[in-house]
Amino acid sequence: MYHLAAAVGVGQSMYEIAPYTAVNSLGTANLLQALVDRKQKPRLVVASSMSIYGEGRYRRPDGAPPRTTTRTPGQLKRHAWELADADGVELIPEPTDEEKRLEPTSVYALTKMDQEIMCLQVGGAYDIPAVALRFFNIYGPRQALSNPYTGVVAIFSARLLNDQPPLIFEDGEQRRDFVSVHDIVQSLLLAGERQEAVGEAFNIGSGRGVTVREIARTLGKVIGKEITPEATGRYRVGDIRHCTADITKARDLLGYAPEVGLEEGMEELVSWLAEEDRPEDRAEEHAAELAAHGLTF
């Protein structure tokens, strides 16, 4: 059994608190209650999220672990985007492994953590073989392009296809790990089969970090619309700076190996886009909603 259902969107979750909690946390609790009451217990694979980490893993230039792992409201209002330690030393981002402490920074992230922990916890108590997959930034054909709360690749695609520049929060230099939907499917199948997976949580990404600005430029080039992305210089409450996947555990225990490179995946996405109607661009509407709730500055 695959539990992939969730209300998605970091920004929207911060002003639709009860609906997100009801769908993601209570919805998962209802599913688990139904499974507990069943005589036969199927394997349960739940879609978790990289968002539950909050910021990814960092180190100091001298190699020591940092004392600070979040950005302060004061520095964000000054538009000082990078993480710095308590003594002001700028921190260096590293691939994030599954042992990193979970520090969700949005209601969405908190509810995804609920989903993961509930499934593994209840699974252990009732002999339900449960597995959690912490998906990083998914892209690929059949994404909902007109949904401003879906992945950034879909949002940028809608902007470019409407001859508008992609809108980027902060300065566009934040790093993420973008993973093709084909590799997501690979991980789901492996998690449903491998006995070693039971009771475990795994990062599922490409293992490669790329800036949001690079994503916008690459996508524009592949689409054939080299429109310069626009960095808004604004912070969205709930966002983090850097988080890329260390996929060592998934390689070792699941046999997971990403097969689709970024440019190849983008080309496939654009081929699919060519067959679709022009999507509605709702990025500015989304930005206005966040601003109206005081969630950008």
N, C-alpha and C positions, 0 to 999 in steps of 0.2 A: 504494500500500500504506500502511495506517495502523497504526502501532505505538502502541496505547493501553494495553497490558498493564503492570501493575505491582502490587506489594504496597504498600498505602497505609497511612499512619498514622505521624505524627511520634513519638508516645510509644512505641508498640509497637516501632518500629524500634530504639529505644535498648536494648531487652533481647532482641530477636530479631534480632541483628546478622547472623549467618550466613544465616538464611533470607531476609532482605530483600536482602542482597547477592547471593545466589544467584539469586533471582527477577528482580531489577531489572537488576543489572550483568551477571552471567553470562548471564542470559536474553537480554539485548540483544546480547551478544557472539555467542551462538549464532545469533541471527537474522541478524546481519551476516555471519557466516561463510557461512551458506547463500546470502545474496544475492551475496557475492563470487564464489561458485562457479557462479552462474548466468550463462548467456550473455547473456540480455537483462536489463537492470537497470531495475526499475520505480522510479517516484518513491516516496520514502519520507518520510512525514510522521510525526514522533515527538511524543508528548505529553510535553513537559517540564513544569516547575512553577515557580511564583513562589517556592517554598521554597528554590530554589538561590541566591537573593539573600542569604539570611539577613535581616538588617534591611534595610529599604528605604532610599531616599536621604534624607539630612537636610542641613540647612544651619544655620549659626550665625545668631543674630538680626542680626548685622552683615553677613550675606551671604557670609561667608567659608566655605570648606569645613571641616568638622570634622576634628579629629585623631583622635577616638575614634568608632568605628562599631559598637561592641557594648556590651552591658551586662555589668558585672562580677559574679561570684558574690557579692561582698560587698554590693553595692547591692541585688541581688535578695533576699538574705536579710534585708535591712532593709526590703524591700517598697517600695523607691524605684524605681518602675516606668519612669519616663521616661528616655530617653537624655540624658546630660549629657557635655559635652566635658571634656577633661583639666583645664580650669580651673574646672569646676563649672557652667558656663553651660548651661542646658537647650537642647537642640537642637530645631529645628522640622522636622517631617516634610514631605517633598515627594513628588509622584508619581515613581515609580521607572522610569527608562528602561533600555533594554537595555545601555547602556554602563556601568551601575553594576557595580562589582566583585562577583564571586560569592563569597559567604562562607557556605556551608551550615552550619547549626547542629545538624543531626540526621543520623542514618544514612540515613533516608528521603531527605532533601534531597541528601545526598552521592550516593546511587545515582541520583537523578533527574538530577543533573549528569552523572554517568557516561553515562546514556542519551543525553542531548543531545549531549555532546561526542563520544562514540563515533560516533553516527550522522553528525554533520557531518564529523568527521575522516575516517572510513572512506569516507563518500560522496565527499568531495573526492579521495581517493586512487584510488578505483575507478570514478569517473564515475557514481556513484549519485546522482541528483538528490534531495538530502535537505533537509528543512525541519524546524525545531524550533518548536513553539508552547508558550510558557510560560504555561500556564493559571493563572489566579488562582482564587478560591474558587467552585467550580461548585455550582449548586443546580438543582433542578427535578424533574419527575415521574420516577418509576422509580428514585430513589435507594434504596440499601439502608438502610432506616430503623433496623433493629435491629443494624447494625454500628457499634460505638462508636468505630471508627477512621476512619469516613467523614467527610464534611463536617459542619461545625458546624450548618448549617441542618437536616440530617437528624437529628442528635443532639438538637437542641432540639425538633424536631417530635415525636420519640418521647417525650420528657419531658412535653411539654404534653398529648399525647393520652392519657397515663397520669396526668394531673392532678398532675404534679410540676413544680416550678420548674426552668427551665433552669439548669444549673450552669456558671458562668463562671470561668475562671482569672483570676488577678490582680484588677483592679478593674472589668473590662468596658469600659474606655475605649480598648483597643487597636483600631486601625483596620485594616480589610481592604477588599478590592475583591471584591464578589460579582457573579458573572456567570451569566446564565441558560444552561441547556444548549442552548437554541435558538441563542444567539449563538456557543456553542462549535461547533455543527454548521456554522454559517455560516463560521467561520474555517477549519475543516477542509476544506470544499469549496474555498474560495479558495486555500488553501495547496496543494491538489492540482492547481490549474489555472494559477496565475500563474507565469510564467517568472521574474519578478523575485524570487520567494520562495526560489529554490534557493540553498542554502548559507547561509541566514539564520536567525536566531532572532527570534521576535516575542512581545511581551507580548499576551495575550488576556484582557481584563477588560472591565469596564463603563466604566472611566475615572473612577469615583466612589468615594470612600472613605466608609465608614460604620463606626461602632463596633460591637463585638460585642454590647454591651448594647442598642443600637438594633435590631439584628437580632432579638434575643430578644423585645423588646417589640412590634416590628412583626408578627412571626410569631404571637405570642400574640393580638394584636388581630384579625388576619385569621382565625385559627382560631376565635376567639370565646372564648378562655380567657385572660383578662388576669391571668395569674399572674405575680407579681413575680419576675424572675430573681434568682438567688442568686449573688453574687460570693464565691468561696471565699477570696480573698486569698492564694492559693497560686500558686507558679510551677511550670510544667511544663518540665523540662529539654528544650531543643530549640526552645522557642517564641521568637518574636520579638515586638517591640512594635507597630511600624507598617509596613505595606507596601501601597501602592496602585499601580495601573498607570498609567503613561504609555503610551497606545496610539497615539501619533503615528505611529510607524513602521508599525504594522499598517494604519492608515488610509491612509498615503501609498503603500505598496508593495503591499498586498493589496487595498485597497478595503474593508477591514473597517469596519463601522459598527454598533455595538450597537443592537438594536431593542427589547429587552424591558427596561422599567423595573423597579425593585426591587419596588414594590407590585404591579404587574401580574404579575410572575413569582411572587410569593408567593401571590397569589390563584389562579393556575393550579396551583401546588403543593398548596394546600389543597383545591381541587376534586378533584384526584387522590387525596389522602389520604382524602377522604370515601368513596371507592369501595373502599378497602383495609381489611384486617383491622387491628385495633389492633396496632401494632408492640411488640416486646419492648423495654423500657427497660433498657439495660445500662450507663448512664453511671456509676452508682455502682460497679459491678463494675470498670469500666475505671479509675476513680480509685483503687480499692483496689489494683489490680495495679501501677499506677505507684508508689503509696506503698510497696508491699512491695519494690519494686526501688530505693527511694531516689531516685526521679525527680521528686518534688514536694517543695517546702518553702516 
